[in-house]
Every structure is written in structure tokens, then in C-alpha cells.
Amino acid sequence: MEQAEDSAMKQIKFSVPGQPFGKQRPKFSRAGQYVKTYTPDETVSYENLVKLMYQQAAKGKMFSEDAALDVRIIAYYEIPKSISKKKRKAMLEHKIRPTKKPDWDNIGKIICDSLNKVAYRDDSAVVDAQVRKFYSENPRVDVSIRVIGADQI
């Protein structure tokens, strides 16, 4: 029993390369009198990328079923090409932050939904979360997930 306890994951950090992407709304199509609901292809592709990056970092490990999780997400947006050197410097120093789409909640949703049955049984295990948006020369989404211990409650 102790061995299983030791192998349980406590924390993981990984990055998803590329421009941050938010969860899109489901799409609907009509087939006669029936309406079919489906997830847009771009959302499915990004969710698969998130899963892949997690699996490479975790090497097949998952958080235990009863773990309460804290998720921290930092979305780094690409700096626009036609920006002044002064504004570019301020963006890199995090003095100017992105106020553009995707919204912070859609970034958090796509990351957490992607990791269902991959990192944890269900994203209902996430009891604390934070999503932050910054500019960078290296657009990506950094994700950190950790178990919140009983001593921290």
C-alpha cells in the first residue's frame, strides 16, 4: 500500500506550445428533424495537443482519484509585429498585459477539460485555479498542477 502512495503524483508542470487557445462553443447541424451537436475541429486538435504535452511530461502517471487539485495556467501571447520598441519592452516586462481573446475562462476550460481521464478522473477535482495572461516572444501556455494537502487547507 505504501508503494502506491509513493508513486502517486504530487505535482507536474508542462507547456503547450503556440498561441493560447480558448474552448469554443459547441456547433450544431441539422439532419432532417434531428439536431447534431459537435465540437469544432480546432478545439479537438488543441485538446489533443494539451493531452500529448501532459503525457510526455507525466510519463503515464495520473493524480489519485481523491486528490484535491490546484491548477495554475499562464498564457503567453505573441507580441504584435507592428508595435513600438517602447511598448514591446513594456510587454516583455509584463507592464502591458493582453486584453484580447481568448478570455481567461475559456483558456482554463480547454486545459482542464483536455486533461479529464488523462491527468485526473474528472476536472471536478480542481478546487483552486488561476489563469494569467502575459506577452512573450515565445507564445505558449504553461500549466502547473499540484495536489493540495490536508495540511494546507
VEXGU-400125 format. One record per residue: residue in three letters; x, z, y of N, C-alpha, C in turn. Coordinates in steps of 0.02 Angstrom, whole numbers. Example, Ala and Ser with C-alpha at 12.3 -4.5 7.8 and 13.67 -1.06 7.14 Angstrom:
! VEXGU-400125
+-----+--------+--------+--------+--------+--------+---------+--------+--------+--------+
!  aa !  neast !    nup ! nnorth ! caeast !   caup ! canorth !  ceast !    cup ! cnorth !
+-----+--------+--------+--------+--------+--------+---------+--------+--------+--------+
! ala !    660 !    390 !   -284 !    615 !    390 !    -225 !    660 !    390 !   -165 !
! ser !    642 !    354 !   -112 !    684 !    357 !     -53 !    645 !    394 !      2 !
+-----+--------+--------+--------+--------+--------+---------+--------+--------+--------+
This chain:
! VEXGU-400125
+-----+--------+--------+--------+--------+--------+---------+--------+--------+--------+
!  aa !  neast !    nup ! nnorth ! caeast !   caup ! canorth !  ceast !    cup ! cnorth !
+-----+--------+--------+--------+--------+--------+---------+--------+--------+--------+
! met !     41 !      0 !    -60 !      0 !      0 !       0 !     43 !      0 !     63 !
! glu !     99 !     37 !     63 !    142 !     41 !     121 !    173 !    -27 !    137 !
! gln !    190 !    -65 !     84 !    221 !   -129 !      95 !    174 !   -177 !    133 !
! ala !    111 !   -176 !    116 !     62 !   -218 !     152 !     58 !   -196 !    225 !
! glu !     62 !   -131 !    237 !     59 !   -105 !     305 !    119 !   -129 !    346 !
! asp !    178 !   -130 !    315 !    239 !   -151 !     349 !    238 !   -226 !    365 !
! ser !    206 !   -266 !    321 !    205 !   -338 !     332 !    150 !   -360 !    381 !
! ala !    106 !   -314 !    399 !     54 !   -331 !     447 !     86 !   -346 !    515 !
! met !     63 !   -398 !    545 !     92 !   -420 !     609 !     70 !   -373 !    665 !
! lys !    117 !   -357 !    709 !    103 !   -312 !     766 !     99 !   -351 !    831 !
! gln !    140 !   -405 !    836 !    142 !   -443 !     898 !    170 !   -512 !    885 !
! ile !    148 !   -561 !    925 !    175 !   -628 !     921 !    173 !   -661 !    989 !
! lys !    222 !   -703 !   1002 !    224 !   -742 !    1064 !    237 !   -814 !   1044 !
! phe !    202 !   -861 !   1077 !    214 !   -931 !    1065 !    192 !   -971 !   1126 !
! ser !    215 !  -1034 !   1129 !    197 !  -1078 !    1185 !    163 !  -1141 !   1160 !
! val !    117 !  -1165 !   1200 !     83 !  -1229 !    1187 !    108 !  -1276 !   1241 !
! pro !    146 !  -1329 !   1221 !    175 !  -1374 !    1272 !    122 !  -1417 !   1306 !
! gly !    138 !  -1437 !   1367 !     94 !  -1483 !    1403 !     49 !  -1448 !   1454 !
! gln !     13 !  -1488 !   1491 !    -32 !  -1464 !    1543 !    -86 !  -1419 !   1513 !
! pro !   -102 !  -1362 !   1545 !   -156 !  -1319 !    1520 !   -221 !  -1358 !   1512 !
! phe !   -259 !  -1340 !   1461 !   -321 !  -1374 !    1444 !   -375 !  -1323 !   1433 !
! gly !   -434 !  -1335 !   1459 !   -489 !  -1288 !    1451 !   -539 !  -1312 !   1400 !
! lys !   -576 !  -1265 !   1372 !   -628 !  -1281 !    1323 !   -682 !  -1322 !   1358 !
! gln !   -699 !  -1379 !   1329 !   -752 !  -1422 !    1357 !   -819 !  -1403 !   1328 !
! arg !   -871 !  -1419 !   1363 !   -938 !  -1407 !    1338 !   -953 !  -1453 !   1279 !
! pro !   -995 !  -1430 !   1232 !  -1013 !  -1475 !    1177 !  -1051 !  -1536 !   1203 !
! lys !  -1045 !  -1589 !   1166 !  -1079 !  -1652 !    1184 !  -1139 !  -1661 !   1137 !
! phe !  -1187 !  -1700 !   1160 !  -1248 !  -1712 !    1120 !  -1260 !  -1787 !   1114 !
! ser !  -1283 !  -1807 !   1055 !  -1302 !  -1877 !    1047 !  -1368 !  -1878 !   1008 !
! arg !  -1408 !  -1928 !   1022 !  -1474 !  -1934 !     991 !  -1471 !  -1986 !    935 !
! ala !  -1498 !  -1967 !    878 !  -1504 !  -2013 !     821 !  -1578 !  -2011 !    801 !
! gly !  -1616 !  -2058 !    829 !  -1689 !  -2057 !     817 !  -1719 !  -1997 !    851 !
! gln !  -1754 !  -1955 !    813 !  -1784 !  -1895 !     843 !  -1739 !  -1834 !    837 !
! tyr !  -1680 !  -1843 !    808 !  -1634 !  -1787 !     799 !  -1579 !  -1788 !    852 !
! val !  -1556 !  -1728 !    871 !  -1501 !  -1722 !     919 !  -1442 !  -1692 !    881 !
! lys !  -1386 !  -1727 !    885 !  -1324 !  -1704 !     852 !  -1279 !  -1673 !    905 !
! thr !  -1251 !  -1615 !    890 !  -1205 !  -1581 !     935 !  -1135 !  -1589 !    907 !
! tyr !  -1086 !  -1606 !    950 !  -1018 !  -1612 !     926 !   -968 !  -1590 !    980 !
! thr !   -908 !  -1573 !    957 !   -855 !  -1552 !    1002 !   -815 !  -1613 !   1024 !
! pro !   -802 !  -1620 !   1089 !   -763 !  -1678 !    1113 !   -695 !  -1683 !   1079 !
! asp !   -672 !  -1745 !   1068 !   -608 !  -1757 !    1033 !   -549 !  -1723 !   1068 !
! glu !   -548 !  -1722 !   1134 !   -491 !  -1692 !    1171 !   -487 !  -1617 !   1156 !
! thr !   -545 !  -1584 !   1150 !   -546 !  -1513 !    1135 !   -521 !  -1501 !   1064 !
! val !   -543 !  -1541 !   1017 !   -521 !  -1535 !     947 !   -446 !  -1544 !    942 !
! ser !   -419 !  -1595 !    976 !   -347 !  -1608 !     975 !   -307 !  -1550 !   1003 !
! tyr !   -330 !  -1522 !   1059 !   -294 !  -1466 !    1090 !   -298 !  -1404 !   1045 !
! glu !   -356 !  -1391 !   1016 !   -364 !  -1334 !     970 !   -315 !  -1340 !    912 !
! asn !   -308 !  -1401 !    885 !   -261 !  -1413 !     830 !   -189 !  -1401 !    851 !
! leu !   -171 !  -1419 !    913 !   -105 !  -1406 !     939 !    -92 !  -1331 !    945 !
! val !   -141 !  -1294 !    970 !   -134 !  -1221 !     976 !   -123 !  -1191 !    906 !
! lys !   -162 !  -1211 !    857 !   -155 !  -1186 !     788 !    -85 !  -1200 !    762 !
! leu !    -61 !  -1262 !    772 !      4 !  -1282 !     748 !     60 !  -1239 !    779 !
! met !     57 !  -1229 !    844 !    108 !  -1190 !     878 !    107 !  -1116 !    855 !
! tyr !     47 !  -1089 !    844 !     41 !  -1021 !     818 !     71 !  -1018 !    747 !
! gln !     52 !  -1064 !    704 !     75 !  -1063 !     634 !    151 !  -1069 !    630 !
! gln !    181 !  -1110 !    674 !    254 !  -1115 !     674 !    287 !  -1049 !    693 !
! ala !    257 !  -1014 !    740 !    285 !   -950 !     763 !    272 !   -894 !    713 !
! ala !    212 !   -893 !    682 !    191 !   -838 !     639 !    213 !   -846 !    566 !
! lys !    231 !   -907 !    547 !    253 !   -921 !     479 !    202 !   -897 !    427 !
! gly !    138 !   -911 !    441 !     84 !   -896 !     393 !     54 !   -827 !    398 !
! lys !     80 !   -785 !    442 !     54 !   -716 !     448 !     -7 !   -714 !    493 !
! met !    -51 !   -666 !    478 !   -111 !   -654 !     519 !   -112 !   -580 !    538 !
! phe !   -151 !   -564 !    589 !   -163 !   -494 !     607 !   -212 !   -465 !    557 !
! ser !   -207 !   -400 !    544 !   -253 !   -368 !     496 !   -324 !   -370 !    523 !
! glu !   -372 !   -367 !    477 !   -443 !   -375 !     495 !   -469 !   -322 !    542 !
! asp !   -441 !   -261 !    537 !   -467 !   -206 !     578 !   -427 !   -197 !    643 !
! ala !   -381 !   -242 !    657 !   -339 !   -235 !     717 !   -379 !   -250 !    781 !
! ala !   -368 !   -209 !    832 !   -394 !   -222 !     899 !   -338 !   -258 !    936 !
! leu !   -354 !   -315 !    965 !   -301 !   -358 !     993 !   -304 !   -365 !   1069 !
! asp !   -245 !   -372 !   1098 !   -235 !   -384 !    1169 !   -203 !   -453 !   1175 !
! val !   -236 !   -498 !   1212 !   -211 !   -567 !    1220 !   -192 !   -578 !   1293 !
! arg !   -131 !   -602 !   1303 !   -107 !   -619 !    1371 !    -89 !   -693 !   1371 !
! ile !   -118 !   -729 !   1418 !   -108 !   -802 !    1423 !    -83 !   -818 !   1493 !
! ile !    -28 !   -855 !   1496 !     -3 !   -879 !    1560 !     -2 !   -955 !   1557 !
! ala !    -43 !   -985 !   1600 !    -48 !  -1058 !    1603 !     -4 !  -1083 !   1660 !
! tyr !     44 !  -1126 !   1642 !     89 !  -1155 !    1691 !     70 !  -1227 !   1704 !
! tyr !     48 !  -1241 !   1765 !     27 !  -1308 !    1785 !     85 !  -1348 !   1813 !
! glu !     82 !  -1413 !   1804 !    133 !  -1458 !    1831 !    128 !  -1458 !   1908 !
! ile !    186 !  -1459 !   1940 !    187 !  -1463 !    2013 !    172 !  -1535 !   2033 !
! pro !    124 !  -1546 !   2080 !    109 !  -1614 !    2101 !    171 !  -1650 !   2128 !
! lys !    176 !  -1715 !   2114 !    234 !  -1755 !    2134 !    240 !  -1761 !   2210 !
! ser !    184 !  -1768 !   2244 !    185 !  -1780 !    2317 !    179 !  -1715 !   2356 !
! ile !    222 !  -1668 !   2341 !    219 !  -1603 !    2375 !    283 !  -1594 !   2415 !
! ser !    279 !  -1560 !   2471 !    339 !  -1548 !    2512 !    387 !  -1501 !   2475 !
! lys !    451 !  -1505 !   2495 !    501 !  -1461 !    2464 !    485 !  -1387 !   2477 !
! lys !    459 !  -1373 !   2536 !    442 !  -1305 !    2555 !    386 !  -1278 !   2509 !
! lys !    333 !  -1319 !   2500 !    278 !  -1298 !    2457 !    300 !  -1293 !   2384 !
! arg !    343 !  -1340 !   2363 !    369 !  -1340 !    2294 !    406 !  -1274 !   2281 !
! lys !    448 !  -1254 !   2328 !    486 !  -1191 !    2321 !    437 !  -1132 !   2316 !
! ala !    386 !  -1131 !   2359 !    336 !  -1077 !    2358 !    299 !  -1076 !   2291 !
! met !    285 !  -1135 !   2263 !    251 !  -1139 !    2198 !    295 !  -1111 !   2142 !
! leu !    359 !  -1128 !   2144 !    405 !  -1103 !    2092 !    417 !  -1028 !   2099 !
! glu !    409 !  -1001 !   2159 !    417 !   -929 !    2170 !    350 !   -892 !   2159 !
! his !    300 !   -928 !   2137 !    232 !   -900 !    2123 !    197 !   -874 !   2186 !
! lys !    217 !   -900 !   2244 !    184 !   -882 !    2306 !    122 !   -924 !   2317 !
! ile !    122 !   -985 !   2290 !     63 !  -1029 !    2290 !     43 !  -1037 !   2217 !
! arg !    -21 !  -1022 !   2203 !    -46 !  -1024 !    2134 !    -99 !  -1078 !   2127 !
! pro !   -107 !  -1106 !   2067 !   -157 !  -1159 !    2056 !   -228 !  -1133 !   2062 !
! thr !   -268 !  -1169 !   2101 !   -339 !  -1152 !    2107 !   -380 !  -1210 !   2082 !
! lys !   -351 !  -1249 !   2037 !   -385 !  -1308 !    2011 !   -406 !  -1298 !   1939 !
! lys !   -444 !  -1346 !   1914 !   -468 !  -1343 !    1845 !   -410 !  -1354 !   1797 !
! pro !   -413 !  -1329 !   1736 !   -469 !  -1292 !    1708 !   -473 !  -1220 !   1733 !
! asp !   -534 !  -1194 !   1731 !   -546 !  -1124 !    1751 !   -510 !  -1078 !   1702 !
! trp !   -492 !  -1019 !   1726 !   -456 !   -971 !    1684 !   -494 !   -953 !   1621 !
! asp !   -561 !   -947 !   1627 !   -600 !   -925 !    1568 !   -602 !   -980 !   1515 !
! asn !   -601 !  -1043 !   1535 !   -601 !  -1097 !    1486 !   -533 !  -1103 !   1451 !
! ile !   -479 !  -1086 !   1485 !   -413 !  -1084 !    1453 !   -412 !  -1029 !   1400 !
! gly !   -436 !   -969 !   1419 !   -438 !   -914 !    1372 !   -482 !   -929 !   1312 !
! lys !   -539 !   -962 !   1325 !   -586 !   -978 !    1271 !   -556 !  -1026 !   1220 !
! ile !   -523 !  -1079 !   1244 !   -496 !  -1128 !    1196 !   -439 !  -1097 !   1155 !
! ile !   -398 !  -1055 !   1186 !   -343 !  -1023 !    1148 !   -372 !   -975 !   1096 !
! cys !   -416 !   -931 !   1116 !   -443 !   -881 !    1069 !   -486 !   -913 !   1015 !
! asp !   -527 !   -962 !   1032 !   -568 !   -997 !     981 !   -524 !  -1034 !    931 !
! ser !   -469 !  -1064 !    955 !   -424 !  -1102 !     911 !   -394 !  -1058 !    857 !
! leu !   -384 !   -995 !    873 !   -348 !   -950 !     827 !   -394 !   -914 !    778 !
! asn !   -460 !   -927 !    781 !   -506 !   -899 !     732 !   -485 !   -921 !    662 !
! lys !   -482 !   -874 !    615 !   -465 !   -886 !     545 !   -393 !   -911 !    536 !
! val !   -354 !   -910 !    591 !   -283 !   -930 !     587 !   -239 !   -869 !    604 !
! ala !   -252 !   -839 !    662 !   -215 !   -779 !     683 !   -254 !   -715 !    666 !
! tyr !   -320 !   -720 !    667 !   -364 !   -663 !     654 !   -429 !   -690 !    625 !
! arg !   -467 !   -644 !    595 !   -530 !   -664 !     563 !   -577 !   -696 !    614 !
! asp !   -585 !   -662 !    672 !   -630 !   -688 !     724 !   -605 !   -663 !    791 !
! asp !   -617 !   -701 !    844 !   -593 !   -680 !     910 !   -632 !   -621 !    939 !
! ser !   -680 !   -596 !    902 !   -712 !   -533 !     923 !   -663 !   -474 !    918 !
! ala !   -607 !   -484 !    883 !   -555 !   -433 !     877 !   -517 !   -424 !    943 !
! val !   -525 !   -472 !    988 !   -491 !   -468 !    1053 !   -532 !   -420 !   1097 !
! val !   -500 !   -364 !   1114 !   -534 !   -313 !    1154 !   -507 !   -309 !   1225 !
! asp !   -451 !   -342 !   1237 !   -421 !   -343 !    1304 !   -387 !   -410 !   1312 !
! ala !   -395 !   -441 !   1371 !   -365 !   -507 !    1382 !   -350 !   -518 !   1456 !
! gln !   -302 !   -562 !   1468 !   -284 !   -580 !    1536 !   -263 !   -653 !   1535 !
! val !   -287 !   -692 !   1584 !   -265 !   -761 !    1592 !   -239 !   -768 !   1663 !
! arg !   -178 !   -793 !   1670 !   -147 !   -802 !    1736 !   -127 !   -875 !   1743 !
! lys !   -128 !   -900 !   1804 !   -111 !   -970 !    1818 !    -54 !   -974 !   1869 !
! phe !     -3 !  -1013 !   1852 !     55 !  -1023 !    1895 !     75 !  -1097 !   1893 !
! tyr !    121 !  -1116 !   1937 !    151 !  -1182 !    1935 !    220 !  -1177 !   1902 !
! ser !    242 !  -1232 !   1872 !    308 !  -1235 !    1840 !    330 !  -1307 !   1834 !
! glu !    395 !  -1317 !   1827 !    422 !  -1384 !    1813 !    413 !  -1400 !   1739 !
! asn !    394 !  -1349 !   1700 !    384 !  -1357 !    1628 !    313 !  -1335 !   1610 !
! pro !    263 !  -1381 !   1619 !    193 !  -1361 !    1606 !    183 !  -1341 !   1533 !
! arg !    148 !  -1285 !   1524 !    137 !  -1258 !    1457 !     88 !  -1200 !   1463 !
! val !     69 !  -1173 !   1405 !     30 !  -1111 !    1403 !     68 !  -1063 !   1358 !
! asp !     88 !  -1006 !   1386 !    121 !   -954 !    1347 !     69 !   -903 !   1325 !
! val !     71 !   -886 !   1260 !     21 !   -841 !    1231 !     58 !   -782 !   1199 !
! ser !     33 !   -723 !   1213 !     60 !   -661 !    1182 !      0 !   -623 !   1154 !
! ile !      4 !   -606 !   1090 !    -49 !   -567 !    1058 !    -17 !   -505 !   1027 !
! arg !    -47 !   -447 !   1040 !    -20 !   -386 !    1009 !    -76 !   -341 !    987 !
! val !    -60 !   -300 !    938 !   -108 !   -251 !     913 !   -107 !   -191 !    961 !
! ile !   -166 !   -169 !    979 !   -172 !   -108 !    1020 !   -177 !    -50 !    971 !
! gly !   -128 !     -6 !    974 !   -126 !     51 !     929 !   -173 !    106 !    951 !
! ala !   -192 !    149 !    903 !   -237 !    205 !     917 !   -207 !    251 !    969 !
! asp !   -139 !    254 !    972 !   -105 !    297 !    1020 !   -110 !    270 !   1092 !
! gln !   -131 !    207 !   1099 !   -135 !    177 !    1165 !   -206 !    178 !   1193 !
! ile !   -254 !    201 !   1156 !   -324 !    200 !    1178 !   -339 !    260 !   1220 !
+-----+--------+--------+--------+--------+--------+---------+--------+--------+--------+
